[in-house]
Amino acid sequence: MRSYQPLSVGCMDELSVFLDLGATDSSRTLQLFGRIENRWCDVMLSGLADGTFLKPALFVRGPEPRLPHGFPDNVLLEVQPAGFTDQQRLQLWFNKVWQPHLDGRPGSSLLLMDKHRGHEGAEFCTTLGVNSTLSAIIPIGCSAHLQPLDACITPVLREFFQARWSQLMSREQGGGLGDLALTLTCWLSEAASTLERLPHILRSSSQKREGLGEMMTALVESLIGQQGEPMEEEAGHVEV
């Protein structure tokens, strides 16, 4: 059986954000679960077994926003009016996130992911294969136990987004979809910065699988700690 070094073992997970523009309650406009036709954007997360959190990617369906000066550069933001097909999204992620990680590294790599969103597509698997990356597909229903990101990070990120949205709606109604794309990118940037400072969370989730509850609590506390007093009121919405 082939063995891999932690730097050569990666995992990739995705979560979608939905917009219900017809919702009578503005707090329900942004949702983390919803109908396919309301899918507004996709967040792609990836990391390595040594705890390295790779640059997250945000793929948005809508008008391309104008990036302000000093906008975060630790998130890959891709926007187009018609959105992205699974293959387009996966290819962009490979070219701009996974491939830069592979450059200059000898040997082969292993990428752990679920069966959804085109991950088993022939074109994507071929792209991985010709770049010395073996795909390891997690069976349906097992991601929460076998996928390091889904086991510890993705659930917390969902709650973080929801809490920040509730906070935003308590202050203002927000602008257009372009503004919302920038706002979500900034939230994702904050989460990425936190995970970069806490590599032991992803490392432990990838290797030991002990104390996941404590690690999720530590991640929640780190994210809440960045929000100041208003965010503390939202802490009750985060379940671990």
C-alpha positions as CSV (number, residue, x, y, z in Angstrom):
1,M,0.0,0.0,0.0
2,R,1.4,3.4,-1.0
3,S,2.1,5.8,1.9
4,Y,1.9,9.6,1.6
5,Q,3.5,12.4,3.6
6,P,1.0,14.8,5.3
7,L,1.9,17.5,2.8
8,S,0.8,15.2,0.0
9,V,-2.6,14.4,1.4
10,G,-5.3,16.9,0.8
11,C,-9.0,17.2,1.3
12,M,-11.6,19.3,-0.5
13,D,-15.2,20.1,0.6
14,E,-17.9,22.5,-0.7
15,L,-20.8,24.3,0.8
16,S,-23.4,26.3,-1.0
17,V,-25.1,29.6,-0.1
18,F,-28.6,30.2,-1.2
19,L,-30.6,33.5,-1.7
20,D,-34.4,33.6,-1.3
21,L,-35.1,37.1,-2.6
22,G,-38.8,36.6,-2.1
23,A,-38.5,36.0,1.6
24,T,-40.7,38.3,3.7
25,D,-38.3,38.1,6.6
26,S,-34.9,39.6,5.5
27,S,-33.1,37.5,8.0
28,R,-34.1,34.5,5.9
29,T,-32.9,35.9,2.6
30,L,-29.5,34.2,2.9
31,Q,-29.6,30.5,3.7
32,L,-27.1,27.7,4.0
33,F,-29.5,25.1,2.8
34,G,-32.1,25.6,0.1
35,R,-33.4,24.8,-3.4
36,I,-31.1,24.4,-6.3
37,E,-32.7,27.2,-8.2
38,N,-31.8,29.6,-5.3
39,R,-28.2,28.6,-5.2
40,W,-26.2,31.9,-5.3
41,C,-22.6,30.8,-4.7
42,D,-20.4,27.9,-3.8
43,V,-17.5,27.9,-1.3
44,M,-14.7,25.5,-1.9
45,L,-12.5,24.6,1.1
46,S,-9.3,22.6,1.0
47,G,-6.4,21.7,3.2
48,L,-3.6,19.3,3.9
49,A,-3.1,16.6,6.5
50,D,-0.3,18.6,8.1
51,G,-2.8,21.3,9.1
52,T,-2.2,23.7,6.2
53,F,-5.4,25.5,5.1
54,L,-5.3,26.3,1.4
55,K,-6.8,29.4,-0.1
56,P,-10.6,29.1,0.0
57,A,-12.5,29.8,-3.2
58,L,-15.8,31.6,-3.7
59,F,-17.8,31.1,-6.9
60,V,-20.6,33.6,-7.3
61,R,-23.5,33.9,-9.7
62,G,-24.2,37.6,-10.3
63,P,-22.7,40.9,-11.5
64,E,-18.9,41.2,-11.1
65,P,-18.2,43.6,-8.2
66,R,-15.6,46.3,-8.2
67,L,-12.9,45.3,-5.7
68,P,-12.0,48.1,-3.3
69,H,-8.5,49.0,-2.4
70,G,-7.0,46.7,0.2
71,F,-9.5,43.9,-0.5
72,P,-8.5,40.6,1.1
73,D,-6.2,38.5,-1.2
74,N,-6.4,35.2,0.8
75,V,-9.7,34.2,-0.9
76,L,-10.1,33.3,-4.5
77,L,-13.2,35.2,-5.7
78,E,-14.7,34.2,-9.1
79,V,-17.9,35.9,-10.4
80,Q,-19.9,35.6,-13.6
81,P,-23.5,36.4,-14.4
82,A,-24.5,32.9,-15.4
83,G,-22.7,31.2,-12.6
84,F,-20.4,28.2,-13.0
85,T,-20.9,24.6,-14.0
86,D,-19.4,22.0,-11.8
87,Q,-16.6,21.4,-14.3
88,Q,-15.8,25.1,-14.6
89,R,-15.7,25.5,-10.9
90,L,-13.5,22.4,-10.3
91,Q,-11.1,23.4,-13.1
92,L,-10.6,26.9,-11.7
93,W,-10.1,25.5,-8.2
94,F,-7.5,23.0,-9.6
95,N,-5.7,25.7,-11.6
96,K,-5.6,28.4,-8.9
97,V,-5.5,26.4,-5.7
98,W,-4.4,22.8,-6.0
99,Q,-1.9,23.2,-8.9
100,P,0.1,25.9,-7.1
101,H,0.4,23.6,-4.1
102,L,1.7,20.8,-6.3
103,D,4.2,22.9,-8.2
104,G,7.7,21.9,-7.3
105,R,6.7,19.0,-5.1
106,P,8.0,15.5,-6.0
107,G,5.9,12.4,-6.0
108,S,2.2,11.9,-6.1
109,S,-0.6,13.3,-3.9
110,L,-3.9,12.1,-2.6
111,L,-7.1,14.2,-2.6
112,L,-10.0,13.2,-0.3
113,M,-13.5,14.3,-1.4
114,D,-17.1,13.3,-1.5
115,K,-19.1,12.0,-4.5
116,H,-21.1,15.2,-5.1
117,R,-20.9,18.2,-7.5
118,G,-18.9,16.5,-10.3
119,H,-16.0,15.2,-8.2
120,E,-16.2,11.9,-10.0
121,G,-16.5,13.5,-13.4
122,A,-14.2,12.0,-16.0
123,E,-12.6,15.4,-17.0
124,F,-11.8,16.4,-13.4
125,C,-10.4,12.9,-12.5
126,T,-8.3,13.0,-15.7
127,T,-6.9,16.4,-14.7
128,L,-6.0,15.1,-11.3
129,G,-4.5,12.0,-12.7
130,V,-2.2,13.6,-15.2
131,N,-1.0,15.8,-12.4
132,S,-0.1,12.9,-10.1
133,T,-3.1,13.3,-7.8
134,L,-5.1,10.2,-6.8
135,S,-8.7,10.9,-5.9
136,A,-10.1,9.1,-2.9
137,I,-13.9,9.3,-3.0
138,I,-15.8,9.1,0.3
139,P,-19.1,7.0,0.2
140,I,-22.4,8.9,0.5
141,G,-23.3,9.5,4.1
142,C,-19.8,9.1,5.5
143,S,-18.3,12.6,5.0
144,A,-19.1,13.7,8.5
145,H,-16.9,10.9,9.8
146,L,-14.2,10.6,7.1
147,Q,-13.8,14.0,5.6
148,P,-11.6,16.2,7.9
149,L,-13.2,19.4,6.7
150,D,-16.7,18.2,7.0
151,A,-16.1,16.7,10.4
152,C,-14.8,19.8,12.0
153,I,-14.6,23.0,9.9
154,T,-17.5,23.2,7.4
155,P,-20.3,23.0,10.1
156,V,-18.7,25.8,12.1
157,L,-18.3,27.9,9.0
158,R,-22.0,27.5,8.2
159,E,-22.9,28.8,11.6
160,F,-20.4,31.6,11.4
161,F,-21.9,32.8,8.1
162,Q,-25.4,32.6,9.5
163,A,-24.5,34.5,12.6
164,R,-22.7,37.2,10.6
165,W,-25.7,37.5,8.3
166,S,-28.1,38.0,11.3
167,Q,-25.7,40.6,12.6
168,L,-25.7,42.4,9.3
169,M,-29.5,42.4,9.0
170,S,-29.9,43.8,12.5
171,R,-27.9,46.9,11.4
172,E,-29.0,47.4,7.7
173,Q,-30.7,45.9,4.8
174,G,-27.5,45.6,2.7
175,G,-26.8,46.6,-0.9
176,G,-26.9,44.6,-4.2
177,L,-25.6,41.2,-5.0
178,G,-22.2,42.6,-5.8
179,D,-21.9,44.2,-2.4
180,L,-23.0,40.9,-0.8
181,A,-20.3,39.0,-2.7
182,L,-17.7,41.3,-1.3
183,T,-19.2,41.0,2.2
184,L,-19.2,37.2,2.1
185,T,-15.6,37.2,0.8
186,C,-14.5,39.3,3.8
187,W,-16.3,36.8,6.1
188,L,-14.5,33.9,4.4
189,S,-11.2,35.8,4.7
190,E,-11.6,36.1,8.4
191,A,-12.4,32.4,8.8
192,A,-9.4,31.5,6.6
193,S,-7.1,33.7,8.7
194,T,-8.2,32.0,11.8
195,L,-7.7,28.6,10.4
196,E,-4.2,29.6,9.2
197,R,-3.4,30.5,12.8
198,L,-4.8,27.2,14.2
199,P,-3.3,24.5,12.0
200,H,-3.7,21.9,14.8
201,I,-7.5,21.9,14.2
202,L,-7.3,20.5,10.6
203,R,-4.2,18.4,11.4
204,S,-5.9,16.7,14.3
205,S,-9.1,16.2,12.3
206,S,-7.0,14.6,9.5
207,Q,-4.9,12.3,11.7
208,K,-5.9,11.6,15.3
209,R,-9.7,12.2,15.2
210,E,-9.7,12.8,18.9
211,G,-11.3,15.7,20.7
212,L,-13.3,17.0,17.7
213,G,-15.8,18.6,20.0
214,E,-13.1,20.6,21.8
215,M,-11.5,21.6,18.5
216,M,-14.9,22.9,17.1
217,T,-15.4,24.8,20.3
218,A,-12.0,26.4,20.0
219,L,-12.7,27.4,16.4
220,V,-16.0,28.9,17.3
221,E,-14.5,30.9,20.1
222,S,-11.7,32.1,17.8
223,L,-14.2,33.3,15.2
224,I,-16.5,34.9,17.8
225,G,-13.5,36.6,19.4
226,Q,-12.9,38.5,16.1
227,Q,-16.4,40.0,16.1
228,G,-16.4,42.3,19.1
229,E,-19.4,43.0,21.3
230,P,-22.1,42.8,18.6
231,M,-21.1,39.3,17.7
232,E,-21.2,38.1,21.3
233,E,-25.0,38.5,21.1
234,E,-25.0,35.9,18.3
235,A,-23.0,33.3,20.1
236,G,-26.1,31.4,21.1
237,H,-26.7,30.6,17.4
238,V,-23.6,28.5,17.2
239,E,-24.0,24.8,18.2
240,V,-21.1,22.5,18.8
